[in-house]
Amino acid sequence: MSHHMGRSWPGEGTPMEDDCPCPKTACGLVEDTNLHPDCDQHPFHRAKTFRQTHRADQCPALSDDAWADLQLTTLDPVIAYMEATAEDAWQVDTVRSADGTTNCFFGHLFNMGGTDARGNALWERFEGAWASTYRIYPINDGENPDYPHPTPKQRVLAFLGDLNAGAVLTTPQQMEEDYAYYLAQEQEMGGVI
């Protein structure tokens, strides 16, 4: 995981970064994987103090949508987050309990965002890129015979693992398959459905 780092003091802009030859990120800091060899401030072998840093995927300059897209490049971050949730924090039938202590998969996914805006972006992008609520809810709730695991967490993690490995179709792949089926049916019926 790459990091954005700066020698400038937080809250005082980025004067040290502004004067160095390293490429800058959207937040004004430099990325530890993209340092200019002539920089006398940021390369680690110069052994200078960094006064601010954050993970590249947590950059405050990222839009909520860009942040969500980074989280969903693969499902590894989602799987890690779900693995870290307690078994007794999962529920079926609704997204979130009235007291907010238990969630279905999408409630946990929303919480992963950390803010409402990022939670909404993560949920929306997950449905568009990976799997919709129509596929996840039956798995979470124990209604899909392909995932007979004893708890919602175990069922969802098994599905996410299959999805991440390409063993089940993503939302765009499923849409393509459904469209091809529709076209075949239309042709079979003489072009009228």
N, C-alpha and C positions, 0 to 999 in steps of 0.2 A: 504494500500500500504506500503510495507516495504521499508526501507532506508538502504543505506550503510553509515557508519559514521566512523570518525576517530578523534583521539585526536592529531595526528601528524599534523604538519603544512603542508599545500599544497606546493608542490615543493621540499620537503625535504625527500621524501620517506615515509615509514610507520614505523619508529622505535618503536613507542609506541605500535602499533598493533603487530609488530613482536615479542615483548616481553610479550604479554598477552596470556592467554589460550583460548581466543575466536576463533572459526573457522573463517578463512579468506575467503573473496570472491575473485574473479578473479582480482579485482583492488587493493587488499591488505588491504581493509578496512573490518570492521565487519558489519554483518547485524543485525539490531535492534531486529529482531525476533529470533535470534540464538546466544544469549550471554551466555558465560560460567558463572555459578554462583560464581566461585572463582575469577573472573576478578575484579581487583580494579580500572579499568579505564572506562569501557563502560556501565555497568548497570546504569540506570537512577537514582536509589536511591543513587548512589555515588555522584550525583550532580557535575559532572566535565564538563568543557567546551569542546564542540566538535568544532574542527577547520575546518572540511570539512565534507560534506555530499552530497549525491545525492540519488534520487529515484532508487531503485533496477532495475526497468525497463528502466532507463536512464543511466545505468552504462557505462562509457566510455570504459570499458574493454570488453563489449559484442561485438561479431561480428555483422555485419549488419543483417545477417540471424537470429542469435539468438535474436536480438532486435525485428525484425519483428515477429518472432514466439511468443514472449511474448505479443506483441500488439494484436495478433490475437487468443489468447487462447479463448476468447469470442469476440463478436463484440462490447461489451460495449465501449472500447476506440474509435473505429471507429465511432460509433453512436454519442458519445459525441463530437467528433471533427466535424462531419458533422452538428450536431445541432448548433454548435457554428459559423458555416459559415453563412454569410449574404445571404439572398435570392437573392440579385442582383449580387452575385458572382458566380452564377450558369449559365451554358449555355447548349445548345444542339448542336448536329451535329459534334462537334470537341472536342478534349480533353481540349485544352487551346486556348484562344483567342490570336491573334498575339501580343497584347500588354501585355499579361500575367495577365490581371485583372479578367478574368472569366474562370471557369473550369467546366467540367463535373465531375461526381463522381470520375473517375480515376485520373483526374488532382488534385482534392482535396486530394485524397488518397496519391498520390505521394508527395504533399506538406507536408502532415502529417509526412513524414519521416524526414524532416528537412535538409537532405543532399541528393545528387543524389543517393549515394550508398544505403542509408536506404530507400529512396523513391522507388527505383527499387526493393529492397528486399521485401518491403511491398506490392507493386503491384503484384509481382510474387507469393508471398505466399498467398495473398488474392485470386488470381485466382485459385490456386491449392487447397486451403482448403475450400473456401466459395462459390464464384461464379465468373464465367469468364466474360470477356468483352461481349461475345455473349449474356449473360443473362442480364447484367447491362445496356448496351447501349440502348436497346429498352425501358427499364423502364425509364432511365434518359431522353430519348428523347420523351417520351409520346406515344410510339408505342405499349405498352403492355396493353391490355384492363383490366388486373387484377389490374393495378395501375393507375386509372384514375384521380389522384390528379392534381390540377391545376399548380403546379410548379415542376421543376426537383428535387429540394431539398425535397419536400414533398413526391414525388413518391419514391425516393431512400430511404428516411428514413422509409417509410412504408415497403418497401421490406427488408431492413436491419433488421427491427424489426421482420418480419416474419421469416427471415433466422436465426436470433439469437434465436428465440423461437422454432425453429424446425418445423415451419408450412410449409416451402418449403424446397426442397432438397438442400444439399450442393453439391459442384462439385463432390467429391468422391461418394456420394449417387446417384447423377444423372448418373454418369458413370456406376455404378453397375446396375441401373435400365435399362439403355440403352443396356448394355451388355446382361442382362437377356432377354430383348425384342428381341435382335438379335438372341440369341440362340433359343428362342421359334420359331422365324420365320424360322430359318434354319431347325429345326426339322419338322415343319409343311410342308416344301417344300421337305422333304426327304433328308435333309443333304446337299442340294445344294443351294447356294445363289450367 
